[in-house]
């Protein structure tokens, strides 16, 4: 998959959720975003986008880590927060700036387009009442993509295997179909 095939990046989605939390007038009435909550919010954004559009929201892979789905690229940006709320950290992207092998810069990605932000606001409103642990536990339910991959790997997630996009899409599309009235 190429960078141009997805409308945004996982870094931009993560930063958008941090911004949504900070702008929320109810901030303080729900569990703050820590690493686990952020990783699951990004995962759910990808999952529901795939279910509704059939194409990925961002190109970065989602892996089956022991505590649930994680975009590995985000871990380096936020691991220093530990189990505490994420305060000042922001996800960045690496951009090639010249021909030399050292010609790279780190910068904050552009925010998602307005229609994507509207979608992320919906994801935020649904998931903000939950802690990272609660969101992680939800990803471990029977039939969820993380559980399907875990079962395929005989419960050994030490290699942090990929959760295929088609598995995520199909599981979440089924949720939409199941929710429709007959």
Residue pairs with C-beta under 8 A, 6 or more apart in sequence:
1 56
1 59
2 59
3 9
3 59
5 55
5 56
5 59
6 55
6 56
6 57
6 58
6 59
7 57
7 58
7 112
7 113
7 116
8 57
8 58
8 109
8 112
8 113
8 116
9 58
9 59
9 60
9 93
9 109
10 42
10 46
10 58
10 60
10 71
10 73
10 74
10 91
11 73
11 74
11 77
11 91
11 92
11 93
11 108
11 109
12 58
12 91
12 109
12 110
12 111
12 112
13 42
13 45
13 46
13 57
13 58
13 112
13 120
14 38
14 41
14 42
14 71
14 74
14 77
14 78
14 91
15 90
15 91
15 108
15 109
15 111
16 111
16 112
16 116
16 117
16 120
17 33
17 38
17 41
17 42
17 45
17 120
17 124
18 33
18 38
18 86
18 90
19 111
20 120
20 121
20 124
21 27
21 32
21 33
21 124
21 128
24 124
24 128
26 128
30 128
30 129
30 130
31 37
31 129
31 130
31 131
31 132
32 85
32 86
33 41
33 85
33 86
33 132
34 81
34 83
34 84
34 85
34 86
34 132
35 75
35 78
35 79
35 81
35 82
35 83
35 86
35 132
36 67
36 68
36 83
36 131
36 132
36 133
36 135
36 136
37 130
37 131
37 132
37 135
38 74
38 78
38 86
38 132
39 68
39 69
39 70
39 71
39 74
39 75
39 132
40 68
40 69
40 127
40 132
40 135
40 136
40 138
40 139
41 123
41 124
41 127
41 135
42 71
42 74
43 62
43 68
43 69
43 70
43 71
43 139
44 123
44 127
44 135
45 57
45 119
45 120
45 123
46 56
46 57
46 58
46 62
46 168
47 145
47 168
47 169
47 171
47 172
48 119
48 123
48 172
49 55
49 56
49 57
49 119
50 56
50 57
50 165
50 168
50 169
50 172
50 173
51 169
51 172
51 173
51 175
51 176
52 176
54 169
56 165
57 116
58 71
60 71
60 72
60 73
60 74
61 71
61 72
61 162
61 163
62 69
62 70
62 71
62 162
62 163
62 165
62 168
63 69
63 70
63 71
63 72
63 160
63 161
63 162
63 163
64 146
64 149
64 150
64 153
64 157
64 160
64 161
64 162
64 163
65 157
65 160
66 157
67 136
68 135
68 136
68 139
68 140
68 146
69 139
69 145
69 146
69 163
70 160
72 160
74 91
77 89
77 90
77 91
77 92
78 86
78 89
78 91
80 89
81 87
81 89
90 108
91 108
91 109
92 106
92 107
92 108
92 109
93 106
93 107
93 108
93 109
94 104
94 105
94 106
95 104
95 105
95 106
95 107
96 103
96 104
97 103
97 104
97 105
111 117
112 120
127 135
130 138
138 144
139 145
139 146
139 147
140 146
140 147
141 147
143 171
144 171
145 163
145 167
145 168
145 171
146 163
148 167
148 171
149 157
149 161
149 162
149 163
149 164
149 167
150 157
152 161
153 159
153 161
